Amino acid sequence: MLIEEVHLWRGTHLERSMRAELIKSTQFAYFNEQLDHPDWRRKLVFDFGGNRGNLLRDPSCSIRQQDYYCADVIREAIEEGRETFPDAHWIHYDRYNRSFNPEGVVDLPIPDLGVRFDFVLAYSVFTHTTLEEMKEFVSQLESFLAPRGTLAFTFIDPHWRPWPGYYAGNNLQWRLEHTGIVNLDDELNASRNAEWCSLVNGQALYVNSNGPWDISRETCATYNVFYSENFIQQQFPTARIMRPTSGEMQHCAIIRKNTERR
C-alpha cells in the first residue's frame, strides 16, 4: 500500500518515523528544468506549501537561505525547516486543510509578507485542495509577484502516462492500484473522459467533483485531486503548460507577470 505524505505527519507512529527516509529532494531540479534554468542568484523565492523547505533540501539548489520564504499549513514541518535552515523565512499558514491541518481556519487568506517575489513555486499543493481553493490561491499568489515575476505550480493529469515502456497505465490508474481501490476497472471507465476528479481516502472517486471536504477530523484522511492538461489551460488561459520531465508524474503551469503566454 502507498504511504501518502499526510501519513508521514498525521499517521501511525511507524509511518511518522519514516519521514526522515522519505524526503523528496529533487524539487528544485524539477522547477529549474521547467523554467529553463533561470538565474536564481539573489532572487526572492516563495515556496508555497513548501513543507520543511523541500526546495532547499535539493543538493542542486542555488537559492540562498536568506532569499527563501516558505509557508505551509503543517506547523511541525515549518518548525523542522526553521531548525535546519535558520537563515530562511518560515511561516505557519494556519488554514484548514482536510488532510494536513483539519484544525485550521477555514478560508484564511495567504498572509501578505510585505515582499514581492521573483519566483513563487508550489509543488504538489493543488493536488490536495479543492478546485475553488486552487483558483483562489493562484489569484492571491499572482498578486505577490514582483514585476516580471514567475508563478509555477504543479498538477497531476489523470490521463498522462508517466512511464511508457515501464508502466502501461496512466497517473490515475497508478494511484488507484496503489491504494487498493475496489472495482478498479469500473472507476477507470467512469473517469475515462474526466476533465478532473478527486480521490478521497484512496477509495471514493468523484468525477468532475471535489467530493466531500469535511470528513471527520479524527481520521487521517487522504485527498488527491487530478486535473487534465486541457482543463488547467481553460482555467488559467495565460499559463504556459509544461509536461512532466525526468520521470516525474506532474505537469507544470507557468504564469509570468506582465507577459503574454508563449
C-alpha positions in Angstrom: 0.0 0.0 0.0 1.1 3.6 -0.7 2.3 5.8 2.1 0.9 9.2 1.4 2.6 12.4 2.6 -0.2 13.0 5.1 0.7 9.7 6.8 4.2 11.0 7.5 2.7 13.8 9.6 -0.6 12.5 10.9 -0.4 8.7 10.5 0.7 6.0 12.9 3.9 6.2 14.9 5.6 3.9 12.4 4.5 6.0 9.5 5.7 9.2 11.1 9.0 7.6 11.9 9.7 7.2 8.2 9.7 10.9 7.4 13.5 11.2 7.5 13.8 8.4 5.0 11.2 9.7 2.5 12.4 13.2 1.9 11.8 14.3 -1.7 14.9 16.2 -2.7 14.5 16.9 -6.4 12.0 19.7 -6.4 14.5 22.5 -7.2 15.9 20.5 -10.1 12.3 20.0 -11.4 11.4 23.7 -11.3 14.9 24.6 -12.6 14.3 22.5 -15.7 10.7 23.5 -16.3 11.7 27.2 -16.0 14.6 26.7 -18.4 17.4 27.2 -15.9 16.9 30.8 -14.8 19.4 32.8 -12.8 18.4 32.2 -9.2 21.1 34.3 -7.7 19.7 36.9 -5.3 16.2 36.2 -6.4 13.4 36.2 -3.8 11.6 32.8 -3.8 8.3 32.0 -2.1 7.8 28.2 -1.7 4.1 27.9 -1.1 3.3 24.7 0.6 7.0 24.0 0.8 6.8 21.7 3.8 10.1 21.7 5.7 12.0 23.5 2.9 12.0 20.9 0.3 13.4 23.2 -2.4 16.5 23.9 -0.2 17.0 20.2 0.5 17.7 19.6 -3.1 21.6 19.3 -3.4 21.4 21.2 -6.7 19.6 24.2 -5.1 21.2 27.6 -5.7 18.7 29.7 -3.8 20.2 31.5 -0.9 18.6 30.8 2.5 18.1 34.5 3.2 16.2 34.8 -0.1 13.9 31.8 0.6 10.4 32.1 2.2 8.3 29.1 3.0 4.7 28.8 4.1 2.9 25.6 5.0 -0.2 24.5 6.9 1.8 21.9 8.8 3.2 23.6 11.9 5.6 20.8 12.6 7.1 20.9 9.1 7.7 24.7 9.5 9.4 24.1 12.8 11.7 21.4 11.3 12.5 23.7 8.4 13.4 26.5 10.7 15.7 24.3 12.7 17.5 23.0 9.6 17.7 26.4 7.7 17.7 29.1 10.3 18.5 31.9 7.9 15.4 31.3 5.7 12.0 32.7 6.5 9.3 30.4 7.8 5.5 31.0 8.1 2.9 28.7 9.5 -0.1 29.3 7.3 -2.9 28.1 9.7 -5.6 27.4 7.1 -7.9 24.5 7.2 -6.9 21.6 5.0 -8.8 18.3 5.3 -5.7 16.2 5.3 -2.9 18.3 6.7 -4.5 20.8 9.0 -8.0 19.8 10.0 -8.0 22.2 13.0 -7.0 25.2 10.8 -9.0 28.3 9.9 -11.4 27.9 7.0 -10.8 30.3 4.1 -7.9 32.1 5.8 -6.1 34.2 3.1 -2.5 33.7 2.4 -0.5 36.2 4.5 1.0 39.1 2.6 4.6 39.0 3.7 5.3 42.6 2.5 7.7 41.2 -0.1 7.3 40.8 -3.9 8.9 37.7 -5.2 10.8 36.9 -8.4 9.5 33.3 -8.1 6.5 31.8 -6.4 6.6 28.0 -6.6 4.0 25.4 -5.5 4.9 21.7 -5.8 2.1 19.2 -5.4 0.0 21.7 -3.4 -3.1 21.9 -5.6 -3.1 18.1 -5.7 -4.6 18.3 -2.2 -7.0 21.2 -2.3 -10.4 21.8 -3.8 -10.8 23.3 -7.3 -12.1 26.6 -5.8 -9.2 26.8 -3.4 -6.7 26.3 -6.3 -8.2 29.2 -8.2 -8.3 31.4 -5.1 -4.7 30.6 -4.2 -3.4 31.2 -7.8 -5.0 34.6 -7.8 -3.5 35.5 -4.4 -0.1 34.2 -5.3 0.0 36.2 -8.6 -0.5 39.3 -6.5 2.7 38.6 -4.6 4.9 38.6 -7.8 7.4 41.3 -8.5 7.3 42.9 -12.0 8.2 40.1 -14.4 8.0 37.6 -11.6 7.0 34.0 -12.3 4.5 31.7 -10.6 4.9 28.0 -11.3 2.7 25.2 -9.8 2.3 21.6 -10.5 -0.7 19.4 -11.1 -1.3 15.7 -12.0 -3.1 14.9 -15.2 -5.1 11.7 -14.6 -4.7 10.6 -18.2 -1.0 11.2 -18.6 1.1 8.0 -18.9 4.3 8.8 -16.9 6.4 5.8 -17.6 5.9 4.4 -21.1 7.8 1.2 -21.7 7.8 0.6 -17.9 4.2 1.0 -16.8 1.3 0.9 -19.2 -1.2 2.8 -17.1 -1.9 6.5 -16.5 -1.4 8.6 -13.4 -4.9 7.9 -12.0 -4.6 4.1 -12.6 -1.2 4.1 -10.8 -2.8 5.8 -7.8 -5.8 3.6 -7.7 -3.7 0.4 -7.9 -1.5 1.6 -5.1 -4.4 2.5 -2.8 -6.1 -0.9 -3.4 -9.4 0.6 -4.6 -12.3 -1.8 -5.1 -13.8 -2.1 -8.7 -10.7 -0.6 -10.3 -11.9 -1.2 -13.9 -15.3 0.5 -13.2 -13.6 3.6 -11.7 -11.2 3.9 -14.7 -14.1 3.6 -17.1 -16.0 6.3 -15.2 -13.1 8.7 -15.3 -12.1 8.0 -18.9 -13.2 11.4 -20.2 -13.0 13.3 -17.0 -11.7 16.9 -17.0 -10.8 16.5 -13.4 -11.5 14.2 -10.5 -10.8 13.7 -6.8 -9.9 10.6 -4.8 -10.9 10.6 -1.1 -9.3 8.1 1.3 -8.0 6.2 -1.7 -11.4 4.5 -2.2 -14.0 7.0 -3.3 -13.5 8.6 -6.7 -15.5 11.7 -7.7 -15.5 12.6 -11.4 -15.6 16.4 -12.1 -16.3 17.0 -8.5 -14.4 17.9 -5.3 -16.2 15.2 -3.3 -16.6 15.7 0.5 -14.2 18.2 2.1 -15.3 17.9 5.7 -14.9 14.3 6.7 -14.4 13.5 10.4 -11.4 15.4 11.6 -10.4 12.5 13.8 -9.3 10.3 10.9 -6.2 10.7 8.8 -7.9 11.3 5.5 -6.1 11.4 2.1 -7.4 13.8 -0.6 -5.9 13.7 -4.1 -7.1 15.8 -7.0 -6.3 15.3 -10.7 -6.7 17.9 -13.5 -6.3 17.3 -17.2 -3.9 19.5 -19.1 -6.7 21.0 -21.2 -8.8 21.8 -18.1 -5.9 23.7 -16.4 -5.3 25.6 -19.6 -9.0 26.6 -19.6 -8.9 27.7 -16.0 -5.7 29.7 -16.5 -5.6 30.9 -20.1 -2.4 32.9 -19.7 -0.4 29.9 -18.3 2.2 28.0 -20.2 1.7 24.3 -19.6 4.8 22.2 -19.4 4.7 18.4 -19.5 6.5 16.2 -17.0 10.2 15.7 -17.2 12.8 13.4 -15.7 10.3 10.6 -14.8 8.0 12.9 -12.9 4.2 12.5 -12.8 3.4 16.2 -12.5 2.8 18.8 -15.2 3.8 22.4 -14.5 1.8 25.5 -15.2 3.8 28.7 -15.5 2.3 32.2 -15.3 4.6 35.2 -15.9 3.6 38.6 -14.7 3.3 41.3 -17.3 4.0 38.9 -20.2 1.7 37.0 -22.6 1.5 33.3 -22.9 4.1 31.9 -25.3 
